Amino acid sequence: MLALACVTQWGGSPAAAQNNSLLGANRQLTADVRPAPSSQPALGPPSTPAQALAVRGTLEAERPVLKPNATLLKVSPIAVDVPEPAKIRVHDLVTIIIRESKTATTDSKLESKKDWTLESELKKWLRLSDRHGIVPAKFSQGNPALSLDWKDDYSGDGKYDRRDELTTRITATVIDVKPNGNLVLEATKQIRVDDEGYTITLTGECRSRDVTPENTILSTQIARPEINVQHTGAVRDAARRGWLKRGLDWLRPF
């Protein structure tokens, strides 16, 4: 007993009991963690949109990149590692899926009627006389009269009904990459079968993150798209108006 008392008195502080409680561990970690000293003053809230964007970009740049769990990828039969997005450069190829449809219907009717009548009669006039000078004129054949009657009736009826649909795939070339990552695309496709053919030209701008892993993008995701389709052949010639008809429609003489 004497030896045990001496060990207890001279052995220093008593050993702490083991604690498996998560609450106690969290308190211990909280007590041990101290904020790192900062040599710069804390920034206040951004006062302008430009400062807000700058702060947001800084936070996104400092955000840590989460690494995939290698053990989970090896063990789990359904876990799939997310592939890194491909970096698209100038002169790379991107396939555009064109699905454009347009339906336009216009019905107009115009009726115009104009009636104009003018009637005038000369009852008094003057003449020169050798004896008396200016004297009233006499109309032996009756009073001169003028009568005009104008009638204009116009009726127009027009109806326009058109439906266009274009579904195809075209491969575009990246001609420029903007600083924000947007891609400027340009594509041309020509198809000719015997005497019939058509040419498709497409230009526009899209976001690089909209390009799928299959290297495709929808035409509806392209900003400021310009799609030009030119048909050639007998069918186009049969449906095209003649030069005289186009000239009369442009002049509108009637």
C-alpha positions as YAML, in Angstrom:
chain: A
units: angstrom
residues:
- id: 1
  name: MET
  ca: [0.00, 0.00, 0.00]
- id: 2
  name: LEU
  ca: [2.86, 2.37, 0.82]
- id: 3
  name: ALA
  ca: [4.50, 1.71, -2.53]
- id: 4
  name: LEU
  ca: [1.22, 2.36, -4.37]
- id: 5
  name: ALA
  ca: [0.77, 5.68, -2.61]
- id: 6
  name: CYS
  ca: [4.27, 6.80, -3.53]
- id: 7
  name: VAL
  ca: [3.72, 5.94, -7.18]
- id: 8
  name: THR
  ca: [0.49, 7.89, -7.19]
- id: 9
  name: GLN
  ca: [2.05, 10.93, -5.58]
- id: 10
  name: TRP
  ca: [5.24, 11.06, -7.66]
- id: 11
  name: GLY
  ca: [3.92, 9.73, -10.94]
- id: 12
  name: GLY
  ca: [2.56, 13.10, -12.18]
- id: 13
  name: SER
  ca: [-0.95, 13.80, -13.37]
- id: 14
  name: PRO
  ca: [-3.37, 10.91, -13.45]
- id: 15
  name: ALA
  ca: [-4.09, 9.28, -16.86]
- id: 16
  name: ALA
  ca: [-7.31, 10.37, -18.54]
- id: 17
  name: ALA
  ca: [-9.98, 7.76, -18.98]
- id: 18
  name: GLN
  ca: [-10.74, 6.56, -22.50]
- id: 19
  name: ASN
  ca: [-13.75, 8.34, -24.00]
- id: 20
  name: ASN
  ca: [-15.43, 6.90, -27.11]
- id: 21
  name: SER
  ca: [-18.16, 9.53, -27.23]
- id: 22
  name: LEU
  ca: [-18.38, 11.50, -30.49]
- id: 23
  name: LEU
  ca: [-19.58, 14.52, -28.57]
- id: 24
  name: GLY
  ca: [-16.47, 14.56, -26.46]
- id: 25
  name: ALA
  ca: [-14.26, 14.08, -29.50]
- id: 26
  name: ASN
  ca: [-15.93, 16.99, -31.28]
- id: 27
  name: ARG
  ca: [-15.43, 19.22, -28.27]
- id: 28
  name: GLN
  ca: [-11.78, 18.23, -28.07]
- id: 29
  name: LEU
  ca: [-11.23, 18.96, -31.76]
- id: 30
  name: THR
  ca: [-13.04, 22.27, -31.47]
- id: 31
  name: ALA
  ca: [-10.90, 23.26, -28.53]
- id: 32
  name: ASP
  ca: [-7.65, 22.33, -30.30]
- id: 33
  name: VAL
  ca: [-8.44, 24.09, -33.58]
- id: 34
  name: ARG
  ca: [-7.50, 27.75, -33.61]
- id: 35
  name: PRO
  ca: [-8.06, 30.15, -36.51]
- id: 36
  name: ALA
  ca: [-4.91, 30.96, -38.41]
- id: 37
  name: PRO
  ca: [-3.67, 34.51, -37.97]
- id: 38
  name: SER
  ca: [-4.39, 36.79, -40.89]
- id: 39
  name: SER
  ca: [-2.21, 39.68, -41.99]
- id: 40
  name: GLN
  ca: [-4.97, 41.24, -44.12]
- id: 41
  name: PRO
  ca: [-8.17, 42.86, -42.88]
- id: 42
  name: ALA
  ca: [-11.45, 41.11, -43.54]
- id: 43
  name: LEU
  ca: [-13.21, 42.26, -46.70]
- id: 44
  name: GLY
  ca: [-16.68, 43.64, -46.44]
- id: 45
  name: PRO
  ca: [-19.60, 42.74, -48.72]
- id: 46
  name: PRO
  ca: [-19.06, 43.59, -52.41]
- id: 47
  name: SER
  ca: [-20.57, 46.90, -53.39]
- id: 48
  name: THR
  ca: [-20.58, 46.51, -57.18]
- id: 49
  name: PRO
  ca: [-21.53, 43.63, -59.51]
- id: 50
  name: ALA
  ca: [-17.95, 43.49, -60.79]
- id: 51
  name: GLN
  ca: [-16.62, 42.95, -57.27]
- id: 52
  name: ALA
  ca: [-19.27, 40.30, -56.64]
- id: 53
  name: LEU
  ca: [-18.20, 38.42, -59.77]
- id: 54
  name: ALA
  ca: [-14.55, 38.71, -58.76]
- id: 55
  name: VAL
  ca: [-15.27, 37.30, -55.29]
- id: 56
  name: ARG
  ca: [-17.34, 34.51, -56.79]
- id: 57
  name: GLY
  ca: [-14.57, 33.60, -59.22]
- id: 58
  name: THR
  ca: [-12.03, 33.56, -56.39]
- id: 59
  name: LEU
  ca: [-14.20, 31.28, -54.29]
- id: 60
  name: GLU
  ca: [-14.76, 28.91, -57.20]
- id: 61
  name: ALA
  ca: [-11.02, 28.85, -57.96]
- id: 62
  name: GLU
  ca: [-10.19, 28.07, -54.31]
- id: 63
  name: ARG
  ca: [-12.86, 25.38, -54.03]
- id: 64
  name: PRO
  ca: [-11.15, 22.01, -53.56]
- id: 65
  name: VAL
  ca: [-11.57, 19.44, -56.30]
- id: 66
  name: LEU
  ca: [-13.12, 16.26, -54.93]
- id: 67
  name: LYS
  ca: [-11.19, 13.17, -55.95]
- id: 68
  name: PRO
  ca: [-13.11, 9.98, -56.71]
- id: 69
  name: ASN
  ca: [-13.03, 7.21, -54.16]
- id: 70
  name: ALA
  ca: [-10.70, 4.62, -55.67]
- id: 71
  name: THR
  ca: [-11.82, 1.89, -53.26]
- id: 72
  name: LEU
  ca: [-15.48, 2.52, -54.05]
- id: 73
  name: LEU
  ca: [-14.78, 2.37, -57.79]
- id: 74
  name: LYS
  ca: [-13.08, -1.01, -57.38]
- id: 75
  name: VAL
  ca: [-15.67, -2.58, -55.07]
- id: 76
  name: SER
  ca: [-19.01, -1.15, -56.25]
- id: 77
  name: PRO
  ca: [-20.51, -2.69, -59.41]
- id: 78
  name: ILE
  ca: [-22.48, 0.49, -60.24]
- id: 79
  name: ALA
  ca: [-20.01, 3.24, -59.38]
- id: 80
  name: VAL
  ca: [-18.72, 4.99, -62.49]
- id: 81
  name: ASP
  ca: [-15.89, 7.48, -62.58]
- id: 82
  name: VAL
  ca: [-16.96, 10.78, -64.17]
- id: 83
  name: PRO
  ca: [-14.76, 11.41, -67.22]
- id: 84
  name: GLU
  ca: [-13.01, 14.72, -67.49]
- id: 85
  name: PRO
  ca: [-14.50, 17.04, -70.13]
- id: 86
  name: ALA
  ca: [-12.51, 17.10, -73.33]
- id: 87
  name: LYS
  ca: [-10.73, 20.35, -74.16]
- id: 88
  name: ILE
  ca: [-11.93, 21.57, -77.54]
- id: 89
  name: ARG
  ca: [-9.45, 23.56, -79.58]
- id: 90
  name: VAL
  ca: [-9.49, 25.44, -82.85]
- id: 91
  name: HIS
  ca: [-9.90, 23.23, -85.96]
- id: 92
  name: ASP
  ca: [-11.57, 20.46, -83.91]
- id: 93
  name: LEU
  ca: [-14.78, 18.93, -85.27]
- id: 94
  name: VAL
  ca: [-18.18, 19.01, -83.56]
- id: 95
  name: THR
  ca: [-21.29, 17.22, -84.87]
- id: 96
  name: ILE
  ca: [-24.44, 19.35, -84.90]
- id: 97
  name: ILE
  ca: [-27.85, 17.65, -84.76]
- id: 98
  name: ILE
  ca: [-30.24, 19.91, -86.67]
- id: 99
  name: ARG
  ca: [-33.89, 19.62, -85.71]
- id: 100
  name: GLU
  ca: [-35.65, 22.71, -86.92]
- id: 101
  name: SER
  ca: [-39.35, 23.04, -87.72]
- id: 102
  name: LYS
  ca: [-41.42, 26.08, -88.60]
- id: 103
  name: THR
  ca: [-45.12, 26.52, -89.29]
- id: 104
  name: ALA
  ca: [-46.50, 29.84, -90.54]
- id: 105
  name: THR
  ca: [-50.12, 30.63, -91.43]
- id: 106
  name: THR
  ca: [-51.37, 34.03, -92.57]
- id: 107
  name: ASP
  ca: [-54.85, 34.92, -93.79]
- id: 108
  name: SER
  ca: [-55.63, 38.48, -94.93]
- id: 109
  name: LYS
  ca: [-58.54, 40.16, -96.67]
- id: 110
  name: LEU
  ca: [-58.84, 43.74, -97.91]
- id: 111
  name: GLU
  ca: [-61.78, 45.61, -99.45]
- id: 112
  name: SER
  ca: [-61.60, 49.22, -100.60]
- id: 113
  name: LYS
  ca: [-64.30, 51.34, -102.28]
- id: 114
  name: LYS
  ca: [-63.93, 54.90, -103.52]
- id: 115
  name: ASP
  ca: [-66.68, 56.99, -105.20]
- id: 116
  name: TRP
  ca: [-65.93, 60.48, -106.49]
- id: 117
  name: THR
  ca: [-68.37, 62.73, -108.35]
- id: 118
  name: LEU
  ca: [-67.74, 66.22, -109.76]
- id: 119
  name: GLU
  ca: [-70.43, 68.32, -111.45]
- id: 120
  name: SER
  ca: [-69.93, 71.96, -112.49]
- id: 121
  name: GLU
  ca: [-71.89, 74.38, -114.69]
- id: 122
  name: LEU
  ca: [-70.89, 77.79, -116.07]
- id: 123
  name: LYS
  ca: [-73.87, 80.12, -115.91]
- id: 124
  name: LYS
  ca: [-72.24, 83.53, -116.18]
- id: 125
  name: TRP
  ca: [-69.30, 84.72, -118.22]
- id: 126
  name: LEU
  ca: [-68.09, 87.91, -119.87]
- id: 127
  name: ARG
  ca: [-67.04, 89.08, -123.33]
- id: 128
  name: LEU
  ca: [-65.56, 92.14, -125.01]
- id: 129
  name: SER
  ca: [-67.84, 94.42, -127.07]
- id: 130
  name: ASP
  ca: [-66.71, 97.08, -129.58]
- id: 131
  name: ARG
  ca: [-69.28, 99.56, -128.37]
- id: 132
  name: HIS
  ca: [-69.79, 98.82, -124.71]
- id: 133
  name: GLY
  ca: [-66.52, 97.19, -123.68]
- id: 134
  name: ILE
  ca: [-66.98, 94.27, -121.27]
- id: 135
  name: VAL
  ca: [-70.51, 92.90, -121.32]
- id: 136
  name: PRO
  ca: [-72.11, 89.68, -120.06]
- id: 137
  name: ALA
  ca: [-71.80, 86.74, -122.43]
- id: 138
  name: LYS
  ca: [-74.84, 84.92, -123.71]
- id: 139
  name: PHE
  ca: [-74.75, 81.14, -124.28]
- id: 140
  name: SER
  ca: [-76.98, 80.41, -127.23]
- id: 141
  name: GLN
  ca: [-76.31, 76.66, -127.06]
- id: 142
  name: GLY
  ca: [-76.86, 76.40, -123.32]
- id: 143
  name: ASN
  ca: [-74.63, 76.78, -120.30]
- id: 144
  name: PRO
  ca: [-71.29, 74.95, -120.51]
- id: 145
  name: ALA
  ca: [-71.18, 72.12, -117.97]
- id: 146
  name: LEU
  ca: [-68.69, 69.54, -116.73]
- id: 147
  name: SER
  ca: [-69.53, 66.26, -115.03]
- id: 148
  name: LEU
  ca: [-67.03, 63.71, -113.73]
- id: 149
  name: ASP
  ca: [-67.88, 60.44, -112.02]
- id: 150
  name: TRP
  ca: [-65.10, 58.23, -110.62]
- id: 151
  name: LYS
  ca: [-65.61, 54.86, -109.00]
- id: 152
  name: ASP
  ca: [-62.85, 52.61, -107.73]
- id: 153
  name: ASP
  ca: [-63.50, 49.23, -106.12]
- id: 154
  name: TYR
  ca: [-60.63, 47.05, -104.92]
- id: 155
  name: SER
  ca: [-60.83, 43.69, -103.25]
- id: 156
  name: GLY
  ca: [-57.86, 41.57, -102.23]
- id: 157
  name: ASP
  ca: [-57.74, 38.18, -100.55]
- id: 158
  name: GLY
  ca: [-54.49, 36.47, -99.60]
- id: 159
  name: LYS
  ca: [-53.65, 33.29, -97.73]
- id: 160
  name: TYR
  ca: [-50.22, 32.01, -96.81]
- id: 161
  name: ASP
  ca: [-49.66, 28.57, -95.34]
- id: 162
  name: ARG
  ca: [-46.16, 27.10, -95.09]
- id: 163
  name: ARG
  ca: [-44.52, 24.34, -93.09]
- id: 164
  name: ASP
  ca: [-40.77, 23.73, -93.10]
- id: 165
  name: GLU
  ca: [-38.92, 20.95, -91.32]
- id: 166
  name: LEU
  ca: [-35.21, 20.21, -91.42]
- id: 167
  name: THR
  ca: [-33.68, 17.20, -89.67]
- id: 168
  name: THR
  ca: [-30.10, 16.24, -90.42]
- id: 169
  name: ARG
  ca: [-26.60, 16.01, -88.98]
- id: 170
  name: ILE
  ca: [-23.72, 18.17, -90.01]
- id: 171
  name: THR
  ca: [-20.13, 18.29, -88.77]
- id: 172
  name: ALA
  ca: [-18.83, 21.77, -88.03]
- id: 173
  name: THR
  ca: [-15.30, 23.08, -87.60]
- id: 174
  name: VAL
  ca: [-14.32, 25.14, -84.58]
- id: 175
  name: ILE
  ca: [-12.92, 28.34, -86.07]
- id: 176
  name: ASP
  ca: [-12.45, 30.24, -82.80]
- id: 177
  name: VAL
  ca: [-12.49, 29.69, -79.02]
- id: 178
  name: LYS
  ca: [-13.54, 32.72, -77.00]
- id: 179
  name: PRO
  ca: [-11.87, 33.62, -73.66]
- id: 180
  name: ASN
  ca: [-14.97, 32.45, -71.78]
- id: 181
  name: GLY
  ca: [-14.85, 29.04, -73.51]
- id: 182
  name: ASN
  ca: [-17.55, 29.63, -76.13]
- id: 183
  name: LEU
  ca: [-16.98, 27.97, -79.49]
- id: 184
  name: VAL
  ca: [-17.54, 29.61, -82.87]
- id: 185
  name: LEU
  ca: [-18.72, 26.97, -85.35]
- id: 186
  name: GLU
  ca: [-18.91, 26.90, -89.14]
- id: 187
  name: ALA
  ca: [-20.18, 24.05, -91.29]
- id: 188
  name: THR
  ca: [-20.97, 23.42, -94.96]
- id: 189
  name: LYS
  ca: [-22.62, 20.34, -96.41]
- id: 190
  name: GLN
  ca: [-23.29, 19.63, -100.10]
- id: 191
  name: ILE
  ca: [-25.32, 16.70, -101.41]
- id: 192
  name: ARG
  ca: [-26.01, 16.11, -105.10]
- id: 193
  name: VAL
  ca: [-27.92, 13.22, -106.65]
- id: 194
  name: ASP
  ca: [-28.03, 13.34, -110.46]
- id: 195
  name: ASP
  ca: [-29.40, 16.81, -111.29]
- id: 196
  name: GLU
  ca: [-30.90, 17.42, -107.85]
- id: 197
  name: GLY
  ca: [-28.92, 18.69, -104.88]
- id: 198
  name: TYR
  ca: [-28.82, 21.07, -101.98]
- id: 199
  name: THR
  ca: [-26.23, 22.95, -99.95]
- id: 200
  name: ILE
  ca: [-26.49, 23.61, -96.20]
- id: 201
  name: THR
  ca: [-24.44, 26.33, -94.54]
- id: 202
  name: LEU
  ca: [-24.47, 26.82, -90.77]
- id: 203
  name: THR
  ca: [-22.71, 29.30, -88.50]
- id: 204
  name: GLY
  ca: [-23.18, 30.07, -84.80]
- id: 205
  name: GLU
  ca: [-21.75, 30.08, -81.31]
- id: 206
  name: CYS
  ca: [-22.20, 27.62, -78.46]
- id: 207
  name: ARG
  ca: [-20.87, 26.86, -74.99]
- id: 208
  name: SER
  ca: [-18.14, 24.26, -74.73]
- id: 209
  name: ARG
  ca: [-19.85, 22.54, -71.79]
- id: 210
  name: ASP
  ca: [-22.95, 21.93, -73.92]
- id: 211
  name: VAL
  ca: [-20.98, 19.55, -76.16]
- id: 212
  name: THR
  ca: [-21.82, 16.01, -75.05]
- id: 213
  name: PRO
  ca: [-19.22, 13.27, -74.48]
- id: 214
  name: GLU
  ca: [-20.30, 11.90, -77.89]
- id: 215
  name: ASN
  ca: [-19.05, 15.19, -79.39]
- id: 216
  name: THR
  ca: [-22.55, 16.30, -80.46]
- id: 217
  name: ILE
  ca: [-24.71, 19.34, -79.82]
- id: 218
  name: LEU
  ca: [-28.27, 20.30, -80.73]
- id: 219
  name: SER
  ca: [-28.95, 23.18, -83.08]
- id: 220
  name: THR
  ca: [-31.28, 24.68, -80.45]
- id: 221
  name: GLN
  ca: [-28.26, 25.17, -78.16]
- id: 222
  name: ILE
  ca: [-26.46, 27.39, -80.66]
- id: 223
  name: ALA
  ca: [-26.62, 31.14, -80.21]
- id: 224
  name: ARG
  ca: [-27.29, 33.37, -83.21]
- id: 225
  name: PRO
  ca: [-27.59, 30.44, -85.62]
- id: 226
  name: GLU
  ca: [-27.65, 31.08, -89.35]
- id: 227
  name: ILE
  ca: [-28.86, 28.10, -91.37]
- id: 228
  name: ASN
  ca: [-29.02, 28.55, -95.14]
- id: 229
  name: VAL
  ca: [-30.40, 25.79, -97.39]
- id: 230
  name: GLN
  ca: [-30.14, 26.22, -101.17]
- id: 231
  name: HIS
  ca: [-31.83, 23.69, -103.49]
- id: 232
  name: THR
  ca: [-30.87, 23.19, -107.14]
- id: 233
  name: GLY
  ca: [-32.41, 21.07, -109.86]
- id: 234
  name: ALA
  ca: [-35.58, 20.58, -111.89]
- id: 235
  name: VAL
  ca: [-37.88, 20.58, -108.88]
- id: 236
  name: ARG
  ca: [-36.56, 23.95, -107.77]
- id: 237
  name: ASP
  ca: [-36.87, 25.36, -111.28]
- id: 238
  name: ALA
  ca: [-40.49, 24.18, -111.54]
- id: 239
  name: ALA
  ca: [-41.49, 25.79, -108.26]
- id: 240
  name: ARG
  ca: [-39.61, 29.03, -108.86]
- id: 241
  name: ARG
  ca: [-41.46, 32.09, -110.26]
- id: 242
  name: GLY
  ca: [-40.35, 33.59, -113.56]
- id: 243
  name: TRP
  ca: [-38.49, 36.86, -113.82]
- id: 244
  name: LEU
  ca: [-41.54, 38.70, -115.21]
- id: 245
  name: LYS
  ca: [-43.77, 37.54, -112.38]
- id: 246
  name: ARG
  ca: [-41.16, 38.53, -109.81]
- id: 247
  name: GLY
  ca: [-40.81, 41.93, -111.47]
- id: 248
  name: LEU
  ca: [-44.56, 42.54, -111.45]
- id: 249
  name: ASP
  ca: [-44.79, 41.51, -107.80]
- id: 250
  name: TRP
  ca: [-42.00, 43.93, -106.99]
- id: 251
  name: LEU
  ca: [-43.56, 46.83, -108.94]
- id: 252
  name: ARG
  ca: [-47.14, 46.09, -107.80]
- id: 253
  name: PRO
  ca: [-48.79, 47.96, -110.71]
- id: 254
  name: PHE
  ca: [-52.28, 46.81, -109.75]
...
